[in-house]
Amino acid sequence: MDLKEVQISEIKNLNLIYVFTTDSIFKKGSNKYVGAKVVFEKNKMLSLDYQDKHFEKFIKRVLDRYHKEKDKRKIILLGELTKKLIGDSSFAVLEKVEKKGTQTEGIPSFNTSNLNVKKAAPFLKDVITTLLMVYKNYEVVTIDKIDGFNKKYMVEYSIGSVKKMLPMIISQRENGIIDFKINRIDDISMPIAGTLKSDGGKVEVKWRNDSEELEGTLLYDAQNDVVERKITSNGQTIVYDENKDTLLEEDASLIKFYFDLCELPIPSHIIKVNDTTFLLSDENNLNDDEEEILYNNIGAQINISKDEVRISYRIKNCFSKYNNQINTVLEEESEEITFRKVGLEPGQAILVEVKTGTTDKEPSYNHRVYEIDSDVDLTRPFEFTKTYHVNEELKTLEKAKQYIKKPKRGNK
């Protein structure tokens, strides 16, 4: 937490709020420069402008404290813009039931260091397929897997019955952004560097080969039902493809099965990335009048395999005022849910770990067990004989297995 974040977290006992612009925010085409100043705790002051990366958190904190304190103390709202944004706003901090887990750390094998790389793999495979077709003129390419650790990865792919490999450097930033580099494909020197950004139901990949002035983009946007692959050479488009997989009835049924088990609303916009990966998105207005909108944006990704299913589900609660001139993310909630088959002596069970977090709190974890009579394939809806929440802390997978083997009384 840097100094500004500390200062923002200390805002309370408000004395004065002042929201300002250098030009009229109501005039179309004007050069709007928004800032805010707050005086609190008698003589403390903090002022930030719209270009500061902490501005959203700052505005949210001010709104939160104002609505908690306005009936208990005199708070000066300086200027008409401040009164319209703060005093006359129908916004109220969203009230919700906070989900809390039973432990502060997850099972290590469920939370490996390359987890984000695994979630990014379907999109990296898409990019590599396009590259191989452009550079090697392959008509049919199958990317079998991307595997590795500590930034060094190997891409295994097939050209018909011929198996090939391609080295790749993949690194992760703290904010979940994935960077990758490819230096060669077979005998061709190909210094390519790219970046993958994921935001719930939207994934965007950009890459560049500086030596050939070649640039490429890959976009999956579930909210707008867009899949776009594009490559330009010296600014001229040489590849453009909008093809996307058809979402089948059985795909929708499988997604519904897992989202229902997780008690999560299913976003209405769905894009099929491949047979095992889907992106989902929704945007809902919570209130809407002429001057302001309170809305939430839902983004999700589900990855399905025979032995494991992972769901990433994120909700952004947002506040928009003055025709999108002021946009603030008030809160971001996320859930990472993993279904995994667990081998026992004898038999099997399905262990579920739910990681819950918000923008300003450390994540927490809880677990659930589904008992099954026989081996199941998680790429299909499965039947279970019993399900229950885990009421003990599970630090390791072995501890989880021991817990599951204990006799349980009834279902939860």
KOLZA-614562 format. One record per atom (N, C-alpha, C, CB): x, y, z. Coordinates in steps of 0.05 Angstrom, whole numbers, plus 5000, padded with zeros to 4 digits. Each point is the difference from the previous one (the first is absolute). Glycine has a CB too. Layout:
XYZ ...
END
This chain:
501749765000 498350245000 501850255000 496349755025 503450424954 501750244999 498850235017 501549864953 499850375047 499350225018 497250104994 504850135003 494449904971 497450104994 497849815008 502050244962 498549505035 498049805009 499650025030 501349704962 500850345053 499850035029 498450255006 504549775007 496150454980 498550255005 497149974993 504150264990 495249614989 497249954992 498649845022 501250024951 500149775058 498849825021 499550155026 502249614979 499150615025 499850155025 497750224999 504949925008 493950114969 497950214997 497649925017 501650114954 497750075065 497649975017 499650275014 500749495006 497050535008 499350265013 500350234981 501549815044 496950184934 500250204979 499150285009 499149634967 502450565023 499350285004 499150144975 503350015037 498049934940 499450144975 500749824977 500950455021 497449564958 500549864975 499750204977 498349565019 503650444963 499950184977 500749854975 501250395030 496949584951 500549884974 500150224979 497749575014 504450434969 500350234982 500949914972 501250285039 498449894941 501149964973 501250254990 496549654991 505350334990 501250244988 498350114978 504549825011 493450034980 498250084980 497249895007 503750034964 494350065024 497349915006 499749714992 498250464994 501149385025 499649714994 497449954985 502649905041 495750304958 497449974986 500250094971 497750075044 504550054948 500350104972 501349794983 500350485017 498349444962 501149794982 502550104986 495349814994 506650025004 502550074985 501950165017 497449994959 502150065066 501850175016 502249825011 496350315012 505949824996 502349865011 499649975030 503050184964 495849605044 499249975028 502349885016 495149944986 505450195037 502249905017 498850005028 503750194970 495749575040 498649965025 501949955023 496049834974 503550305048 501549955024 498250015025 504150184978 496949745044 498550025025 501950055024 496549684981 502450475038 501650075024 498249945024 502750364976 498549535045 498549945024 501650095025 497749614977 500950525041 501250075026 498649835021 500950484985 500849395032 498949825020 501750015025 498249704963 500750185058 501450005026 501050295008 501449524992 496850685003 500550285007 502050144981 499149885047 503350014950 502050154984 501549844980 500450295039 498949454957 501349844980 498750054973 501249655034 500350354944 499050054974 501249814979 499350495013 499149424968 501049834978 498650094975 501049615031 500650434947 498950084975 501249834978 499450485017 498949414966 500949844977 498550074975 501149625031 500150344946 498650064975 499449744985 502250444998 496249584981 499049774985 502149834988 495950274991 506549855004 502249854987 501549835020 500350364966 499349685060 501449845020 498949725001 501050425027 500749384974 499149725001 498449935025 503949884972 496350295049 498549955024 497350155001 504349945023 495050204955 497650175001 497449855005 502450314969 497349465019 497649845004 499749925029 500349834953 501950075059 499949925028 499450245018 503249624990 498050615003 499650245015 497050095000 504750144988 494149874988 497250084998 498249805015 501050214955 499649535042 498449805014 500150045030 500849684963 501650375047 500350045029 498550255010 504549784998 495650444986 498650245007 497049965000 503850274981 495249604998 497149944999 499149835023 500250044950 501449765056 499449815021 499850155027 502349634975 499750535031 500150145026 497850215001 504949925004 494550224974 497950205000 497349885007 502550264966 496849525022 497449885005 499849885027 499649914952 502750025060 499949905028 500050225021 502549604984 498550645008 500450215020 498050244997 504849875002 493850154975 498550244993 497950065021 500949914952 497949895061 497950065020 501150045028 497049724972 505650265031 501250025027 501850245003 499749515002 501150614976 501850235002 499550204977 503549715023 497450534980 499650214979 502349974981 497650315032 501849644943 502049974979 499450204978 500649515010 501350664984 499750214980 500549894972 501550355033 496549684950 500349924972 500550264984 497049585005 505450464986 500850264988 499649994970 503450075036 494850114954 499550024971 497749834991 504850094994 494050004983 497749864989 500649724990 498250444987 504249525001 500749744990 500349805023 502450214961 498749885061 500349825023 497249915010 504450235013 493849964989 497349945010 498649814981 499850455022 500649594952 498749824981 501249725001 499150394970 503549595033 501349735001 499649875027 503350164967 497149995054 499949875027 497350035014 504950105003 494250155000 497750055016 497449924988 502450375019 497349674954 497449944987 500149724987 499350494992 502949375011 500249744987 498249805013 504750114986 494049724998 498449795011 501849765007 496050154973 506649875022 501849785006 500149955030 502750114959 497349645047 500549915028 501949764997 495550165018 506349825001 501949774999 498549745000 503550275024 497249564957 498549754997 500049835025 501150024951 496649905057 499849835023 499849714990 497850365028 503949474982 500049734992 500949825022 500950144953 498449615045 500949805020 502849924993 495349835008 506550235010 502949954994 500549705003 501350465016 500049434964 500749715001 502749975013 497349914959 502849935062 502549965014 500749705000 499250415029 503349534967 500849725001 500849925028 501550044952 499249715051 500749905026 503050015005 496049704998 505650364981 502950015004 501250224982 500049515012 502450574995 501350224985 501949914979 499550275041 501049474958 501849894979 498749764987 504150165025 496349814949 498949784986 501949764999 497450324972 501649465017 501749764997 502050064978 496249695014 506450284992 502150084981 499749884972 503050045039 496249714959 499849874974 497850114983 501949595020 496250554993 497850134986 500850284991 496749735027 505450384984 500850284995 502950014992 496650165033 504149714946 502849994990 500850274988 499649514992 503050535007 501150264990 499450054971 503649965034 495949824951 499550034971 497049994993 504449804991 493950255029 497149984996 499150204979 499549865047 501450384953 499250204980 500949924972 500250365035 502149514964 501049914974 498149784989 504850115013 494349725004 498149784992 497450134989 502049685034 497050524980 497650134991 500450154973 498550055047 504050044949 500650154975 500649814977 501750375028 498849374978 501049824979 498249984976 502049745036 495350254966 498349984976 500450234981 496749755027 503850494984 500350244983 502950014988 496650245028 505349674987 502749984990 500149794977 501950135045 496749654959 499849804979 498950114974 499549655035 498450524968 498850134977 502050174985 495650005024 506050164991 502050174988 502149844986 499250345036 501849454977 502149834988 499049874975 502049925046 495649984954 498849884976 500150204976 497149715029 502150544976 500050204979 502950054991 495850215019 506049814999 502850054993 501249774983 500650265042 498849504965 501049774984 498850004972 500549745043 497050334955 498850014973 501250224983 495849825020 504950414993 501150224985 502949954992 496850315024 504849614996 502949974995 500749744986 500750275041 497849524964 500849744989 498049904978 502149895044 495850264952 497949934980 498749735005 502650274967 497349655059 498649765006 497050044997 503749865032 494949954956 497150034997 498549895024 500649964951 500549835061 498849895024 502049975022 496749754971 502850385052 501849995023 498449935025 503150354978 498049485038 498849935026 502050065022 497149644979 502250545039 501750065023 499249805022 500550504988 501249315018 499449795019 500050105029 501949674968 500350475040 500150105027 502250215003 498149575017 501750595004 502150195008 500749925028 498350384970 504249555034 500849905027 502850125007 497349574993 503150475033 502550105010 499850135027 501450074953 500750065055 500050155026 502250205000 498149605024 501750594995 502150205004 500750154974 501849725037 496150364949 500250164975 500849844975 501250385029 499949384975 500849844977 497949804993 504950075012 493949964964 497849824992 500649884973 496850275027 502049504968 500249874974 497249954988 504449785015 495350304960 497549964986 500349754983 499050504999 499349315006 499949754984 497750024980 502049735038 498750244936 497950024980 500449784978 499650495009 498349474976 500049794979 499250114973 498949665035 502750254945 499350054972 499349734989 503150424996 494349525003 499249734993 501049805021 500150114951 501549695041 501149815019 502850085010 497349644976 503750585014 502750095008 499950175025 501549994952 499949935069 500150155025 502350195000 497949615024 501650644985 502150205001 499950155027 499850054950 502350105056 500250155024 501050284995 500749585026 498450614991 500750284997 500550125027 497350044957 505250065048 500550125027 498750285002 504349755002 494950325022 498550255005 500650105028 496449864967 504050405036 500450135026 497450125008 504950094991 494049845032 497550115010 500450105029 497349684970 502150575034 500350125027 497450135008 505050074993 494749975034 497550125011 500750255015 497949555002 500450654995 500250245016 498149985024 501250284959 499149905060 498449995024 497050034995 503950175025 495449994955 497250054993 498749794982 501050485006 500449294991 498949794984 500650014970 496549985034 504850234957 500850024972 502149794993 498950505000 500949374977 501849804991 501750114978 496849635013 505950354989 501850084979 501349744988 501050455022 499449554952 501249764987 501950084978 495949745011 506150094984 501950044979 500549744985 502250375027 498149654947 500849784982 502350094983 495249815000 507050045000 502350084985 500349864973 502250105043 497049644956 500349854975 497749804997 505050045004 494349914971 498349784993 501549834980 495750265008 505149505000 501749834983 502550154993 496049754982 504550294992 502450144991 499650294995 501449574980 496350545027 499450284994 500450175025 496749864965 505050345033 500350205022 497550175001 505050004995 493850025029 497550145002 499850135027 497849674968 503550565036 499950145026 497350135006 504950084996 493349775016 497350105005 499650045030 498349774959 500650465048 499450065028 497150085002 504750145010 493849765010 497250065001 499050025029 499449774957 498150325046 498850045026 497149914999 503050395010 496149475011 497349915002 498750135025 501149564977 496650575019 498550135021 497349875002 502550434994 496749505030 497449885004 498450165020 501949554991 495550505002 498250155018 497349864999 502550444992 497349345024 497549865002 499249874973 498650315036 499449804951 499049894975 501450114976 495749945022 506650194981 501450114978 503049945002 496650374996 504549534982 502949944999 501150124975 499449575026 502850584977 501350134977 503049935000 496650375000 504349544977 502949944996 501150174978 499349535015 503050594991 501450164980 502949914998 497050405008 504049574968 502849924996 501350154977 498949545018 503750464981 501450154980 502749874993 497850425017 502949594957 502649924991 501350254988 498549524990 503250615026 501250254992 501749984975 499950145047 501549634950 501849974977 498550004973 503149755030 494450184970 498549994976 497650195000 501449524995 498550655025 497750185004 497349864997 502950374982 497049415031 497649835000 498750025027 502049684966 495350375034 498550025025 497549834998 501850465008 497449425015 497749845001 498350055024 502449664974 495050305024 498250035023 498049764999 500450515000 498849415024 497949805004 498150115021 503149614987 494350405006 498150115019 497749815003 501350464988 498149475037 497549865007 498550185019 502149534995 495550554997 498450195016 497149885001 502950404986 496549475037 497449875002 497750205001 502249635024 498250604989 497850205002 499050094973 501950145044 500049894938 499350104973 500049794978 502050435014 498349314995 499949774982 502150034978 495149945011 507350134996 502250054980 502349805004 498750494998 502149394980 502649864999 501450114975 498249575023 504250534981 501450134978 503049935001 496650385000 504449524977 502849954997 501050184977 499649525017 502650634988 500950194980 503050015000 495850275005 505449734972 502950044997 500550214979 500949525013 500850674993 500750214981 503050004994 496250285017 504649794959 502850014992 500450284989 500349504990 501550655023 500450284992 497450164999 504149854973 494250095045 497450155002 497849894982 502750395011 497949424972 498149884982 498949745011 502250234961 495249735039 498849755011 500549774981 496550275024 504849524986 500549764983 498449765009 504650174991 494449845034 498349785011 497850135015 503849675002 493750254993 497750095015 498049785002 500750484986 498649445038 498349775004 498150055023 503549694982 493950275014 498050045021 498649745007 499450474985 501649305006 498749755005 500049935030 501449844954 496450055055 499949915028 498449745001 500350475017 500349375003 498749745003 497050045007 504349795015 494150024976 497150015006 499549895028 498949954951 499650195065 499349915026 497749794998 501450445021 499249314986 498149794997 498149985025 503349754972 494550115024 498149975022 501349865024 496249984967 505449815026 501449865022 502150175015 499249584975 501950625010 501950195013 498450175021 502950014958 494950105033 498450175018 499049845024 498650274960 500649485036 499049835022 502249945020 496749794969 505850175021 502249945018 500750255016 501849654968 498350585019 500550255014 497950055022 502250194958 495349775035 497850045019 500449805024 496950154963 503849615032 500449805021 502050105021 499049634967 503350475024 502150095019 499350265013 503449764972 495450425013 499350265012 497749965021 501450244958 496849575037 498049945019 501249885026 496749934962 505249895035 501349895023 501450225017 500749574975 500350635011 501550225014 498150225009 504049904972 493450075021 498050205007 500850284989 498849745041 502150264934 500850244986 498050064978 504949925012 494350334985 498350074976 501649964975 497450345027 501449554952 501349954975 499950254982 498949515003 503350624990 499950234982 498849924973 504150195023 494549994965 498449934976 501750004974 496050205023 506349934978 501750014976 502349795003 498950494993 501249324989 502049785002 501449964974 497149775034 505650214967 501649944977 501549745005 500550494989 499449334992 501449755001 502850044989 495749734996 506450245021 502750034991 501049744986 500950335037 498649454976 500449734989 498249815014 504850114988 495549635009 498249815012 500149995030 500549734959 501550395053 500449995029 500050275014 502449584993 497550644992 500350275011 497850184990 505049945004 493850215015 497850184993 500450275015 496849614991 502550614996 500050265012 497150095002 504650124982 494750015041 497250095005 500150295010 498549535010 499450624983 499950285009 497150095001 504550094979 495150125038 497450135003 500450285012 497649555006 500650634988 500050265012 497250085007 504150134973 495449945052 497450055010 499950285013 499249515007 498850654986 499550265013 498549955026 500050244955 501149865067 498749985026 498250245005 503849735017 496950504972 498250234999 500750174976 499449995051 498850154939 500550154975 498350254999 501249574976 500050665025 498550244995 501550184981 498049975046 501250274950 501250174980 502950075005 495550194992 505349815033 502750095006 501949795009 498050425012 501049364999 501849805011 499049724996 501550345034 500449474966 499349724997 501849845021 498750064950 500049775064 501449815017 499649734987 499350285043 502949594950 499849754986 502149805008 498050254961 501649505032 502249815005 500749864974 498549935048 504050004949 501149864977 501049735010 501250434976 497749355012 500749735008 501749884978 495849955028 506549934980 501649864981 500949735011 501650444981 498449365003 500749735010 501549844978 496050015031 505549804979 501349804982 499849735013 503250354982 496149455002 499949735010 501749824982 495450075019 506449784994 501749804987 499349735010 503850344995 495749474986 499049745008 501849784989 495350185000 505449635017 501549764992 498849765014 504350274992 496649495002 498949765011 500349995030 501049774957 501250345053 500649975029 499750265016 503149644987 496650594999 499950265014 498450204984 504549905020 494050274995 498550224989 500750255016 496249704984 504450525002 500650255014 498250224989 504849865007 494050295012 498350224993 501250255012 495949714997 504650494987 500850275010 497650184996 504949934989 494150205032 497650164999 500550265014 497149595000 502550634985 500650265011 497750204995 504949914994 494550255027 497950204998 501250275006 496449675013 503350524969 500850285005 497550175004 504249944972 495650175052 497850195005 501050284993 498149715037 500550424945 501050254988 498050235002 502749724968 498450525031 498350245002 500850184977 499649965051 498450124933 500550174977 498250255003 501249604970 500050635025 498550255003 500750194977 499849945050 498350224942 500450204979 500849884974 501250325035 497149494955 500549884973 502949884998 496750334980 503949515040 502649865001 502450185003 497949664972 501750595036 502350185005 501449935026 497850364974 500849545045 501249905025 499249715003 499950465022 502049364976 499649715003 501849905022 498849954951 499949915068 501549915024 499349715006 500250475018 501849364984 499649735010 499950015031 502349794959 495350175052 499750035029 501049755015 496150304992 503549474997 500849755013 500349794979 497550135042 504549704962 500349764983 500149755017 502550284966 495649545029 499949755014 500849784981 496350175030 505049624981 500849784983 499849735015 503150314975 496349495009 500049725010 501649834981 495550075023 506349774988 501449804984 499249735012 504050314990 494649534993 498849755010 501349774984 495650235012 505449575003 501349774988 498649745008 504350254999 494849604982 499049735004 502249804993 495150134991 505749695026 502149814993 499349735011 503450375000 497049434983 499749725010 502349935019 497649874957 501750005064 502049925021 499949705003 499650455024 502749424971 500249715003 500249925029 502249984955 496249835052 500049905028 500549705000 496850375014 503649525010 500349715003 497749905017 505050034996 492949864993 499549964971 498350244989 500249505006 499450504968 498250184987 501050284995 496649745022 501550444972 500750284994 497950195011 502349854959 498450405042 498150215007 500750254984 499349815047 499050394953 500650254987 500350225022 497549864957 504850265044 500550215019 499850274986 503049705028 495650494985 499650264988 501350215019 495749864976 506050315012 501150225016 498950264988 504249745011 494850445007 499050264991 501750225013 495349824996 506050334987 501650235009 498450254995 504449764990 495150395031 498450244998 501650255008 495949735011 503950484973 501650245007 498650254990 504149734998 496850505012 499150264990 502550184996 495549965024 504150274965 502350184994 501550085024 497550164961 501249875062 501350115024 500449805023 498150444986 501549305008 500249805022 501649764990 495750165020 505749714998 501449754993 498049784995 503950145028 496849684953 498149794993 499649795023 501350064952 496549815047 499549785019 499149764985 498750335037 501349444976 499549744986 498049835016 504650024980 493849845005 498449795013 499849764981 497450345027 501749434984 500149754985 497349855002 505049985007 494549874973 497649834999 500749734987 497050424998 501649375010 500649744990 497449884986 503549935036 496949954941 497949844987 500949715000 498550394971 500049435042 500649725000 498749874976 500449995051 501149844935 499149874976 500449705003 501150414972 497249435014 500149715002 502249884983 495150005009 505550144968 501949894981 501550234987 497249594992 504850344993 501650214986 498150154981 504249725003 496350544995 498450174983 501850164981 496450035035 502450074944 501450174980 498850285004 500849624966 500950575043 499050275007 499250164975 502849995041 497749914935 499150144976 497049944995 504749974981 494149885037 497149944999 498850055027 500749664963 496750415039 498750025026 500249735014 496850354983 503849665043 500349765016 497949975022 505050024990 494649745019 498249955022 501749955025 496549814969 502450285054 501449965025 498149895021 503350374989 497749495030 498349875020 499750175025 501449564983 500550635021 500050155025 501850254996 499249595028 500050634984 501750244999 500050145027 499150054951 503150075057 500250135025 502250215000 498249595023 501550624993 502150205004 502149895019 496750374991 505849715005 502249925017 500150195024 502649804961 497450105063 500050175024 502749995014 495149925005 507049994981 502750015011 501850144980 499249575026 503150534984 502050134983 501549784984 500450395032 499749644942 501449814983 502550144989 495749764988 506650165021 502550134992 501449854977 500550175046 498949574952 501249844979 497949814988 504550025023 496149874954 498249814987 499849755016 501250194956 501049725057 499949765017 498150045024 504749894986 495450355025 498250075022 497149994991 503550295021 496049804954 497349994989 499149714996 500850434977 500949405014 499349714996 499349875027 503049984960 498650095061 499449895026 497350095010 504949995010 494550264985 497450125009 497749854986 502250455009 498049514964 497949884985 499549715009 501250294961 500949585048 499749715008 498549985027 504249894975 495750325040 498749995026 497049964996 503550295021 495149564997 497149974997 498650275003 500349525018 497850544965 498550255002 497149945007 503150224967 495749955049 497249965008 498250194984 501549865046 497050024936 498150164985 501350174978 497150015041 501350134945 500850184978 499850295009 498749664966 502950515022 499850295005 499650144974 503049965041 
END
